[in-house]
Amino acid sequence: MSVPLLSVQDLSVVYPGSPPVRAVEGCSLAIGRGEIFALVGESGSGKSTVARAVAGLVRPAQGQILLDGVPLEGLRGAAAKTARRRIQMVFQDPDASLNPYHRIGTSLAEPLRVRGIKDKAAIEARVSELLAMVRIDRALLDRRPRELSGGQKQRVAIARALAMEPELLIADEALSALDVSTQAAVGALLRELRDRLSLSILFISHDLLMVRHLADRVAIMRGGQILEQGVCGAVLDAPAHRYTRLLLDATPDLARGGIDLDAEEALLDTEGDVA
């Protein structure tokens, strides 16, 4: 049996305070190569804390996070940097991750320089490739984030993450601040990137409609714990836990669909960039 790209084993995260807050407790999951794995729960369920722990932004109190079977916590120096570059994160608010004073071209060139690419022509060529991947017009290169739509900014944030050539992309509520049509377009883009790049995606969301159409497998979180997980269709069609059934009851259009990612992918192929 192949080793999963990412394995989270018995993860617990405690935030300091009086009293301390145990945000995640005993969380375990695995993500295979080329898989979209959704972590679903309401606000405060701990799903974003799991994402931040995987990205190395918070330190676990217990448990292990392994990349290709290698514990990340034990890595030091160049090995740690290399491993961390294989995991990149796209946040809910692109305005928080894009420098408002930098032009889009500068924001995309910066991670390439961090990777050690110095040649100006090589950087320009790679920036053009990244723009094409996320279907952004080159005319936007000289614009600043405030001059872009919400969907365009999130595409730039995705391109910036892809500049590091990750194997795992964490999308932490990356669609929730967008309008419904733009959510569908960017969701279709994520699925397209998964297929093209054999990219694994940890998709953090509270939107079961999008999860239904995007994810291969899903885990349901509440109170810092995973209540159930499995193949997306099986969990959402026949939930084993009462809480999952309550979430489904709160999403009345789930059975009828409502988001056609295949149609959005076809629209991308024929019309190019969608704001």
C-alpha positions as protocol buffer text, in pm:
chain_id: "A"
residue {
  index: 1
  type: MET
  ca { x: 0 y: 0 z: 0 }
}
residue {
  index: 2
  type: SER
  ca { x: 144 y: 338 z: -103 }
}
residue {
  index: 3
  type: VAL
  ca { x: 236 y: 595 z: 160 }
}
residue {
  index: 4
  type: PRO
  ca { x: -1 y: 896 z: 154 }
}
residue {
  index: 5
  type: LEU
  ca { x: 148 y: 1232 z: 65 }
}
residue {
  index: 6
  type: LEU
  ca { x: 23 y: 1376 z: 394 }
}
residue {
  index: 7
  type: SER
  ca { x: -58 y: 1188 z: 713 }
}
residue {
  index: 8
  type: VAL
  ca { x: -191 y: 1358 z: 1026 }
}
residue {
  index: 9
  type: GLN
  ca { x: -182 y: 1127 z: 1326 }
}
residue {
  index: 10
  type: ASP
  ca { x: -356 y: 1194 z: 1659 }
}
residue {
  index: 11
  type: LEU
  ca { x: -307 y: 1571 z: 1623 }
}
residue {
  index: 12
  type: SER
  ca { x: -393 y: 1800 z: 1914 }
}
residue {
  index: 13
  type: VAL
  ca { x: -342 y: 2177 z: 1921 }
}
residue {
  index: 14
  type: VAL
  ca { x: -373 y: 2388 z: 2236 }
}
residue {
  index: 15
  type: TYR
  ca { x: -377 y: 2768 z: 2232 }
}
residue {
  index: 16
  type: PRO
  ca { x: -231 y: 2938 z: 2541 }
}
residue {
  index: 17
  type: GLY
  ca { x: -467 y: 3129 z: 2765 }
}
residue {
  index: 18
  type: SER
  ca { x: -635 y: 3122 z: 3100 }
}
residue {
  index: 19
  type: PRO
  ca { x: -757 y: 2857 z: 3071 }
}
residue {
  index: 20
  type: PRO
  ca { x: -578 y: 2713 z: 2763 }
}
residue {
  index: 21
  type: VAL
  ca { x: -802 y: 2637 z: 2464 }
}
residue {
  index: 22
  type: ARG
  ca { x: -782 y: 2289 z: 2315 }
}
residue {
  index: 23
  type: ALA
  ca { x: -873 y: 2374 z: 1955 }
}
residue {
  index: 24
  type: VAL
  ca { x: -804 y: 2029 z: 1805 }
}
residue {
  index: 25
  type: GLU
  ca { x: -794 y: 1693 z: 1979 }
}
residue {
  index: 26
  type: GLY
  ca { x: -699 y: 1351 z: 1843 }
}
residue {
  index: 27
  type: CYS
  ca { x: -735 y: 1441 z: 1476 }
}
residue {
  index: 28
  type: SER
  ca { x: -615 y: 1185 z: 1219 }
}
residue {
  index: 29
  type: LEU
  ca { x: -644 y: 1196 z: 840 }
}
residue {
  index: 30
  type: ALA
  ca { x: -447 y: 1108 z: 528 }
}
residue {
  index: 31
  type: ILE
  ca { x: -434 y: 1269 z: 184 }
}
residue {
  index: 32
  type: GLY
  ca { x: -315 y: 1079 z: -122 }
}
residue {
  index: 33
  type: ARG
  ca { x: -136 y: 1223 z: -422 }
}
residue {
  index: 34
  type: GLY
  ca { x: -371 y: 1400 z: -659 }
}
residue {
  index: 35
  type: GLU
  ca { x: -655 y: 1386 z: -407 }
}
residue {
  index: 36
  type: ILE
  ca { x: -886 y: 1666 z: -298 }
}
residue {
  index: 37
  type: PHE
  ca { x: -966 y: 1611 z: 68 }
}
residue {
  index: 38
  type: ALA
  ca { x: -1229 y: 1836 z: 226 }
}
residue {
  index: 39
  type: LEU
  ca { x: -1238 y: 1924 z: 594 }
}
residue {
  index: 40
  type: VAL
  ca { x: -1583 y: 2052 z: 682 }
}
residue {
  index: 41
  type: GLY
  ca { x: -1728 y: 2213 z: 992 }
}
residue {
  index: 42
  type: GLU
  ca { x: -1888 y: 2527 z: 1125 }
}
residue {
  index: 43
  type: SER
  ca { x: -1685 y: 2823 z: 1252 }
}
residue {
  index: 44
  type: GLY
  ca { x: -1477 y: 2727 z: 1554 }
}
residue {
  index: 45
  type: SER
  ca { x: -1477 y: 2356 z: 1473 }
}
residue {
  index: 46
  type: GLY
  ca { x: -1097 y: 2343 z: 1448 }
}
residue {
  index: 47
  type: LYS
  ca { x: -1065 y: 2285 z: 1074 }
}
residue {
  index: 48
  type: SER
  ca { x: -852 y: 2596 z: 1010 }
}
residue {
  index: 49
  type: THR
  ca { x: -632 y: 2507 z: 1307 }
}
residue {
  index: 50
  type: VAL
  ca { x: -562 y: 2170 z: 1145 }
}
residue {
  index: 51
  type: ALA
  ca { x: -471 y: 2353 z: 823 }
}
residue {
  index: 52
  type: ARG
  ca { x: -237 y: 2589 z: 1005 }
}
residue {
  index: 53
  type: ALA
  ca { x: -69 y: 2302 z: 1187 }
}
residue {
  index: 54
  type: VAL
  ca { x: -8 y: 2123 z: 858 }
}
residue {
  index: 55
  type: ALA
  ca { x: 135 y: 2444 z: 711 }
}
residue {
  index: 56
  type: GLY
  ca { x: 366 y: 2486 z: 1011 }
}
residue {
  index: 57
  type: LEU
  ca { x: 196 y: 2803 z: 1137 }
}
residue {
  index: 58
  type: VAL
  ca { x: 99 y: 2656 z: 1475 }
}
residue {
  index: 59
  type: ARG
  ca { x: 283 y: 2397 z: 1684 }
}
residue {
  index: 60
  type: PRO
  ca { x: 99 y: 2075 z: 1776 }
}
residue {
  index: 61
  type: ALA
  ca { x: 72 y: 1984 z: 2142 }
}
residue {
  index: 62
  type: GLN
  ca { x: 50 y: 1618 z: 2049 }
}
residue {
  index: 63
  type: GLY
  ca { x: 64 y: 1393 z: 1745 }
}
residue {
  index: 64
  type: GLN
  ca { x: 258 y: 1385 z: 1421 }
}
residue {
  index: 65
  type: ILE
  ca { x: 234 y: 1539 z: 1075 }
}
residue {
  index: 66
  type: LEU
  ca { x: 416 y: 1335 z: 812 }
}
residue {
  index: 67
  type: LEU
  ca { x: 499 y: 1424 z: 452 }
}
residue {
  index: 68
  type: ASP
  ca { x: 576 y: 1117 z: 242 }
}
residue {
  index: 69
  type: GLY
  ca { x: 605 y: 924 z: 569 }
}
residue {
  index: 70
  type: VAL
  ca { x: 865 y: 1163 z: 717 }
}
residue {
  index: 71
  type: PRO
  ca { x: 768 y: 1353 z: 1036 }
}
residue {
  index: 72
  type: LEU
  ca { x: 792 y: 1729 z: 972 }
}
residue {
  index: 73
  type: GLU
  ca { x: 866 y: 1809 z: 1335 }
}
residue {
  index: 74
  type: GLY
  ca { x: 1200 y: 1628 z: 1324 }
}
residue {
  index: 75
  type: LEU
  ca { x: 1333 y: 1815 z: 1022 }
}
residue {
  index: 76
  type: ARG
  ca { x: 1585 y: 2094 z: 1063 }
}
residue {
  index: 77
  type: GLY
  ca { x: 1767 y: 2345 z: 843 }
}
residue {
  index: 78
  type: ALA
  ca { x: 1755 y: 2296 z: 465 }
}
residue {
  index: 79
  type: ALA
  ca { x: 1550 y: 1976 z: 496 }
}
residue {
  index: 80
  type: ALA
  ca { x: 1279 y: 2160 z: 691 }
}
residue {
  index: 81
  type: LYS
  ca { x: 1268 y: 2447 z: 438 }
}
residue {
  index: 82
  type: THR
  ca { x: 1244 y: 2206 z: 146 }
}
residue {
  index: 83
  type: ALA
  ca { x: 960 y: 2013 z: 309 }
}
residue {
  index: 84
  type: ARG
  ca { x: 770 y: 2327 z: 399 }
}
residue {
  index: 85
  type: ARG
  ca { x: 792 y: 2458 z: 43 }
}
residue {
  index: 86
  type: ARG
  ca { x: 611 y: 2143 z: -67 }
}
residue {
  index: 87
  type: ILE
  ca { x: 309 y: 2265 z: 131 }
}
residue {
  index: 88
  type: GLN
  ca { x: 156 y: 2602 z: 39 }
}
residue {
  index: 89
  type: MET
  ca { x: -154 y: 2775 z: 167 }
}
residue {
  index: 90
  type: VAL
  ca { x: -422 y: 2997 z: 11 }
}
residue {
  index: 91
  type: PHE
  ca { x: -613 y: 3198 z: 270 }
}
residue {
  index: 92
  type: GLN
  ca { x: -973 y: 3317 z: 278 }
}
residue {
  index: 93
  type: ASP
  ca { x: -884 y: 3683 z: 227 }
}
residue {
  index: 94
  type: PRO
  ca { x: -636 y: 3745 z: -57 }
}
residue {
  index: 95
  type: ASP
  ca { x: -596 y: 4105 z: 63 }
}
residue {
  index: 96
  type: ALA
  ca { x: -427 y: 3967 z: 374 }
}
residue {
  index: 97
  type: SER
  ca { x: -171 y: 3769 z: 173 }
}
residue {
  index: 98
  type: LEU
  ca { x: -101 y: 4010 z: -115 }
}
residue {
  index: 99
  type: ASN
  ca { x: 105 y: 4322 z: -47 }
}
residue {
  index: 100
  type: PRO
  ca { x: -127 y: 4613 z: -136 }
}
residue {
  index: 101
  type: TYR
  ca { x: 168 y: 4824 z: -254 }
}
residue {
  index: 102
  type: HIS
  ca { x: 317 y: 4561 z: -487 }
}
residue {
  index: 103
  type: ARG
  ca { x: 208 y: 4518 z: -845 }
}
residue {
  index: 104
  type: ILE
  ca { x: 83 y: 4171 z: -935 }
}
residue {
  index: 105
  type: GLY
  ca { x: 398 y: 4093 z: -1131 }
}
residue {
  index: 106
  type: THR
  ca { x: 614 y: 4175 z: -830 }
}
residue {
  index: 107
  type: SER
  ca { x: 401 y: 3957 z: -600 }
}
residue {
  index: 108
  type: LEU
  ca { x: 440 y: 3659 z: -834 }
}
residue {
  index: 109
  type: ALA
  ca { x: 813 y: 3714 z: -889 }
}
residue {
  index: 110
  type: GLU
  ca { x: 892 y: 3729 z: -516 }
}
residue {
  index: 111
  type: PRO
  ca { x: 850 y: 3355 z: -436 }
}
residue {
  index: 112
  type: LEU
  ca { x: 1054 y: 3267 z: -745 }
}
residue {
  index: 113
  type: ARG
  ca { x: 1344 y: 3469 z: -607 }
}
residue {
  index: 114
  type: VAL
  ca { x: 1298 y: 3295 z: -272 }
}
residue {
  index: 115
  type: ARG
  ca { x: 1343 y: 2966 z: -459 }
}
residue {
  index: 116
  type: GLY
  ca { x: 1675 y: 3097 z: -589 }
}
residue {
  index: 117
  type: ILE
  ca { x: 1577 y: 3196 z: -943 }
}
residue {
  index: 118
  type: LYS
  ca { x: 1777 y: 3509 z: -1027 }
}
residue {
  index: 119
  type: ASP
  ca { x: 1762 y: 3535 z: -1407 }
}
residue {
  index: 120
  type: LYS
  ca { x: 1516 y: 3808 z: -1506 }
}
residue {
  index: 121
  type: ALA
  ca { x: 1408 y: 3635 z: -1827 }
}
residue {
  index: 122
  type: ALA
  ca { x: 1346 y: 3306 z: -1641 }
}
residue {
  index: 123
  type: ILE
  ca { x: 1137 y: 3488 z: -1380 }
}
residue {
  index: 124
  type: GLU
  ca { x: 930 y: 3666 z: -1645 }
}
residue {
  index: 125
  type: ALA
  ca { x: 871 y: 3340 z: -1831 }
}
residue {
  index: 126
  type: ARG
  ca { x: 761 y: 3160 z: -1515 }
}
residue {
  index: 127
  type: VAL
  ca { x: 531 y: 3446 z: -1414 }
}
residue {
  index: 128
  type: SER
  ca { x: 365 y: 3420 z: -1756 }
}
residue {
  index: 129
  type: GLU
  ca { x: 318 y: 3045 z: -1704 }
}
residue {
  index: 130
  type: LEU
  ca { x: 162 y: 3102 z: -1362 }
}
residue {
  index: 131
  type: LEU
  ca { x: -78 y: 3361 z: -1503 }
}
residue {
  index: 132
  type: ALA
  ca { x: -185 y: 3117 z: -1774 }
}
residue {
  index: 133
  type: MET
  ca { x: -238 y: 2841 z: -1515 }
}
residue {
  index: 134
  type: VAL
  ca { x: -488 y: 3051 z: -1320 }
}
residue {
  index: 135
  type: ARG
  ca { x: -631 y: 3218 z: -1632 }
}
residue {
  index: 136
  type: ILE
  ca { x: -530 y: 3574 z: -1554 }
}
residue {
  index: 137
  type: ASP
  ca { x: -463 y: 3818 z: -1839 }
}
residue {
  index: 138
  type: ARG
  ca { x: -107 y: 3951 z: -1861 }
}
residue {
  index: 139
  type: ALA
  ca { x: -257 y: 4301 z: -1878 }
}
residue {
  index: 140
  type: LEU
  ca { x: -311 y: 4275 z: -1500 }
}
residue {
  index: 141
  type: LEU
  ca { x: 61 y: 4238 z: -1425 }
}
residue {
  index: 142
  type: ASP
  ca { x: 112 y: 4608 z: -1360 }
}
residue {
  index: 143
  type: ARG
  ca { x: -198 y: 4648 z: -1145 }
}
residue {
  index: 144
  type: ARG
  ca { x: -214 y: 4646 z: -767 }
}
residue {
  index: 145
  type: PRO
  ca { x: -454 y: 4423 z: -568 }
}
residue {
  index: 146
  type: ARG
  ca { x: -706 y: 4705 z: -511 }
}
residue {
  index: 147
  type: GLU
  ca { x: -757 y: 4726 z: -889 }
}
residue {
  index: 148
  type: LEU
  ca { x: -864 y: 4360 z: -918 }
}
residue {
  index: 149
  type: SER
  ca { x: -1192 y: 4185 z: -847 }
}
residue {
  index: 150
  type: GLY
  ca { x: -1220 y: 3939 z: -559 }
}
residue {
  index: 151
  type: GLY
  ca { x: -1198 y: 3643 z: -794 }
}
residue {
  index: 152
  type: GLN
  ca { x: -895 y: 3782 z: -974 }
}
residue {
  index: 153
  type: LYS
  ca { x: -715 y: 3846 z: -644 }
}
residue {
  index: 154
  type: GLN
  ca { x: -780 y: 3491 z: -527 }
}
residue {
  index: 155
  type: ARG
  ca { x: -646 y: 3358 z: -858 }
}
residue {
  index: 156
  type: VAL
  ca { x: -330 y: 3564 z: -804 }
}
residue {
  index: 157
  type: ALA
  ca { x: -302 y: 3421 z: -452 }
}
residue {
  index: 158
  type: ILE
  ca { x: -331 y: 3070 z: -597 }
}
residue {
  index: 159
  type: ALA
  ca { x: -65 y: 3150 z: -860 }
}
residue {
  index: 160
  type: ARG
  ca { x: 164 y: 3285 z: -588 }
}
residue {
  index: 161
  type: ALA
  ca { x: 130 y: 2958 z: -395 }
}
residue {
  index: 162
  type: LEU
  ca { x: 195 y: 2757 z: -713 }
}
residue {
  index: 163
  type: ALA
  ca { x: 515 y: 2953 z: -773 }
}
residue {
  index: 164
  type: MET
  ca { x: 675 y: 2742 z: -499 }
}
residue {
  index: 165
  type: GLU
  ca { x: 579 y: 2425 z: -693 }
}
residue {
  index: 166
  type: PRO
  ca { x: 398 y: 2264 z: -400 }
}
residue {
  index: 167
  type: GLU
  ca { x: 273 y: 1907 z: -388 }
}
residue {
  index: 168
  type: LEU
  ca { x: 3 y: 1994 z: -133 }
}
residue {
  index: 169
  type: LEU
  ca { x: -210 y: 2308 z: -160 }
}
residue {
  index: 170
  type: ILE
  ca { x: -416 y: 2409 z: 143 }
}
residue {
  index: 171
  type: ALA
  ca { x: -722 y: 2614 z: 51 }
}
residue {
  index: 172
  type: ASP
  ca { x: -848 y: 2755 z: 382 }
}
residue {
  index: 173
  type: GLU
  ca { x: -1200 y: 2887 z: 312 }
}
residue {
  index: 174
  type: ALA
  ca { x: -1047 y: 3020 z: -11 }
}
residue {
  index: 175
  type: LEU
  ca { x: -1386 y: 3047 z: -184 }
}
residue {
  index: 176
  type: SER
  ca { x: -1609 y: 3170 z: 98 }
}
residue {
  index: 177
  type: ALA
  ca { x: -1553 y: 3544 z: 41 }
}
residue {
  index: 178
  type: LEU
  ca { x: -1648 y: 3519 z: -329 }
}
residue {
  index: 179
  type: ASP
  ca { x: -1991 y: 3545 z: -489 }
}
residue {
  index: 180
  type: VAL
  ca { x: -2158 y: 3221 z: -594 }
}
residue {
  index: 181
  type: SER
  ca { x: -2066 y: 3228 z: -964 }
}
residue {
  index: 182
  type: THR
  ca { x: -1705 y: 3319 z: -889 }
}
residue {
  index: 183
  type: GLN
  ca { x: -1689 y: 3043 z: -626 }
}
residue {
  index: 184
  type: ALA
  ca { x: -1789 y: 2792 z: -893 }
}
residue {
  index: 185
  type: ALA
  ca { x: -1532 y: 2928 z: -1141 }
}
residue {
  index: 186
  type: VAL
  ca { x: -1245 y: 2922 z: -890 }
}
residue {
  index: 187
  type: GLY
  ca { x: -1356 y: 2580 z: -766 }
}
residue {
  index: 188
  type: ALA
  ca { x: -1340 y: 2452 z: -1123 }
}
residue {
  index: 189
  type: LEU
  ca { x: -993 y: 2604 z: -1151 }
}
residue {
  index: 190
  type: LEU
  ca { x: -876 y: 2416 z: -841 }
}
residue {
  index: 191
  type: ARG
  ca { x: -1001 y: 2090 z: -985 }
}
residue {
  index: 192
  type: GLU
  ca { x: -832 y: 2166 z: -1316 }
}
residue {
  index: 193
  type: LEU
  ca { x: -501 y: 2240 z: -1139 }
}
residue {
  index: 194
  type: ARG
  ca { x: -531 y: 1914 z: -944 }
}
residue {
  index: 195
  type: ASP
  ca { x: -568 y: 1722 z: -1268 }
}
residue {
  index: 196
  type: ARG
  ca { x: -296 y: 1909 z: -1457 }
}
residue {
  index: 197
  type: LEU
  ca { x: -33 y: 1917 z: -1183 }
}
residue {
  index: 198
  type: SER
  ca { x: -122 y: 1598 z: -990 }
}
residue {
  index: 199
  type: LEU
  ca { x: -168 y: 1837 z: -700 }
}
residue {
  index: 200
  type: SER
  ca { x: -311 y: 1728 z: -366 }
}
residue {
  index: 201
  type: ILE
  ca { x: -551 y: 1977 z: -208 }
}
residue {
  index: 202
  type: LEU
  ca { x: -668 y: 2011 z: 151 }
}
residue {
  index: 203
  type: PHE
  ca { x: -993 y: 2200 z: 102 }
}
residue {
  index: 204
  type: ILE
  ca { x: -1120 y: 2369 z: 419 }
}
residue {
  index: 205
  type: SER
  ca { x: -1483 y: 2474 z: 397 }
}
residue {
  index: 206
  type: HIS
  ca { x: -1824 y: 2494 z: 557 }
}
residue {
  index: 207
  type: ASP
  ca { x: -1994 y: 2481 z: 215 }
}
residue {
  index: 208
  type: LEU
  ca { x: -2125 y: 2129 z: 158 }
}
residue {
  index: 209
  type: LEU
  ca { x: -2248 y: 2218 z: -190 }
}
residue {
  index: 210
  type: MET
  ca { x: -1896 y: 2301 z: -308 }
}
residue {
  index: 211
  type: VAL
  ca { x: -1749 y: 2005 z: -120 }
}
residue {
  index: 212
  type: ARG
  ca { x: -1996 y: 1770 z: -290 }
}
residue {
  index: 213
  type: HIS
  ca { x: -1877 y: 1878 z: -634 }
}
residue {
  index: 214
  type: LEU
  ca { x: -1508 y: 1926 z: -562 }
}
residue {
  index: 215
  type: ALA
  ca { x: -1379 y: 1672 z: -310 }
}
residue {
  index: 216
  type: ASP
  ca { x: -1285 y: 1306 z: -341 }
}
residue {
  index: 217
  type: ARG
  ca { x: -1304 y: 1243 z: 34 }
}
residue {
  index: 218
  type: VAL
  ca { x: -1439 y: 1445 z: 325 }
}
residue {
  index: 219
  type: ALA
  ca { x: -1402 y: 1465 z: 703 }
}
residue {
  index: 220
  type: ILE
  ca { x: -1660 y: 1630 z: 927 }
}
residue {
  index: 221
  type: MET
  ca { x: -1530 y: 1826 z: 1228 }
}
residue {
  index: 222
  type: ARG
  ca { x: -1698 y: 1957 z: 1539 }
}
residue {
  index: 223
  type: GLY
  ca { x: -1550 y: 2079 z: 1865 }
}
residue {
  index: 224
  type: GLY
  ca { x: -1195 y: 2006 z: 1751 }
}
residue {
  index: 225
  type: GLN
  ca { x: -1264 y: 1641 z: 1668 }
}
residue {
  index: 226
  type: ILE
  ca { x: -1331 y: 1452 z: 1346 }
}
residue {
  index: 227
  type: LEU
  ca { x: -1671 y: 1287 z: 1375 }
}
residue {
  index: 228
  type: GLU
  ca { x: -1662 y: 1087 z: 1052 }
}
residue {
  index: 229
  type: GLN
  ca { x: -1471 y: 1070 z: 726 }
}
residue {
  index: 230
  type: GLY
  ca { x: -1475 y: 878 z: 402 }
}
residue {
  index: 231
  type: VAL
  ca { x: -1553 y: 896 z: 32 }
}
residue {
  index: 232
  type: CYS
  ca { x: -1737 y: 1222 z: -24 }
}
residue {
  index: 233
  type: GLY
  ca { x: -2049 y: 1080 z: -188 }
}
residue {
  index: 234
  type: ALA
  ca { x: -2082 y: 803 z: 70 }
}
residue {
  index: 235
  type: VAL
  ca { x: -2053 y: 1040 z: 368 }
}
residue {
  index: 236
  type: LEU
  ca { x: -2292 y: 1299 z: 226 }
}
residue {
  index: 237
  type: ASP
  ca { x: -2544 y: 1049 z: 88 }
}
residue {
  index: 238
  type: ALA
  ca { x: -2551 y: 823 z: 396 }
}
residue {
  index: 239
  type: PRO
  ca { x: -2399 y: 1008 z: 695 }
}
residue {
  index: 240
  type: ALA
  ca { x: -2323 y: 795 z: 997 }
}
residue {
  index: 241
  type: HIS
  ca { x: -2317 y: 1078 z: 1251 }
}
residue {
  index: 242
  type: ARG
  ca { x: -2616 y: 1284 z: 1362 }
}
residue {
  index: 243
  type: TYR
  ca { x: -2418 y: 1609 z: 1334 }
}
residue {
  index: 244
  type: THR
  ca { x: -2344 y: 1542 z: 965 }
}
residue {
  index: 245
  type: ARG
  ca { x: -2716 y: 1486 z: 909 }
}
residue {
  index: 246
  type: LEU
  ca { x: -2787 y: 1822 z: 1076 }
}
residue {
  index: 247
  type: LEU
  ca { x: -2538 y: 1995 z: 845 }
}
residue {
  index: 248
  type: LEU
  ca { x: -2704 y: 1834 z: 545 }
}
residue {
  index: 249
  type: ASP
  ca { x: -3048 y: 1938 z: 666 }
}
residue {
  index: 250
  type: ALA
  ca { x: -2920 y: 2296 z: 679 }
}
residue {
  index: 251
  type: THR
  ca { x: -2822 y: 2272 z: 310 }
}
residue {
  index: 252
  type: PRO
  ca { x: -3156 y: 2201 z: 141 }
}
residue {
  index: 253
  type: ASP
  ca { x: -3030 y: 2219 z: -220 }
}
residue {
  index: 254
  type: LEU
  ca { x: -2755 y: 1961 z: -173 }
}
residue {
  index: 255
  type: ALA
  ca { x: -2947 y: 1671 z: -325 }
}
residue {
  index: 256
  type: ARG
  ca { x: -3031 y: 1880 z: -634 }
}
residue {
  index: 257
  type: GLY
  ca { x: -2673 y: 1990 z: -696 }
}
residue {
  index: 258
  type: GLY
  ca { x: -2664 y: 2363 z: -760 }
}
residue {
  index: 259
  type: ILE
  ca { x: -2298 y: 2400 z: -864 }
}
residue {
  index: 260
  type: ASP
  ca { x: -2193 y: 2260 z: -1199 }
}
residue {
  index: 261
  type: LEU
  ca { x: -1813 y: 2255 z: -1199 }
}
residue {
  index: 262
  type: ASP
  ca { x: -1803 y: 2072 z: -1532 }
}
residue {
  index: 263
  type: ALA
  ca { x: -1995 y: 2359 z: -1691 }
}
residue {
  index: 264
  type: GLU
  ca { x: -1761 y: 2608 z: -1527 }
}
residue {
  index: 265
  type: GLU
  ca { x: -1456 y: 2423 z: -1663 }
}
residue {
  index: 266
  type: ALA
  ca { x: -1607 y: 2434 z: -2012 }
}
residue {
  index: 267
  type: LEU
  ca { x: -1671 y: 2807 z: -1968 }
}
residue {
  index: 268
  type: LEU
  ca { x: -1307 y: 2857 z: -1868 }
}
residue {
  index: 269
  type: ASP
  ca { x: -1191 y: 2670 z: -2178 }
}
residue {
  index: 270
  type: THR
  ca { x: -1397 y: 2886 z: -2412 }
}
residue {
  index: 271
  type: GLU
  ca { x: -1399 y: 3227 z: -2250 }
}
residue {
  index: 272
  type: GLY
  ca { x: -1073 y: 3247 z: -2057 }
}
residue {
  index: 273
  type: ASP
  ca { x: -1055 y: 3448 z: -1737 }
}
residue {
  index: 274
  type: VAL
  ca { x: -1358 y: 3480 z: -1516 }
}
residue {
  index: 275
  type: ALA
  ca { x: -1348 y: 3761 z: -1259 }
}
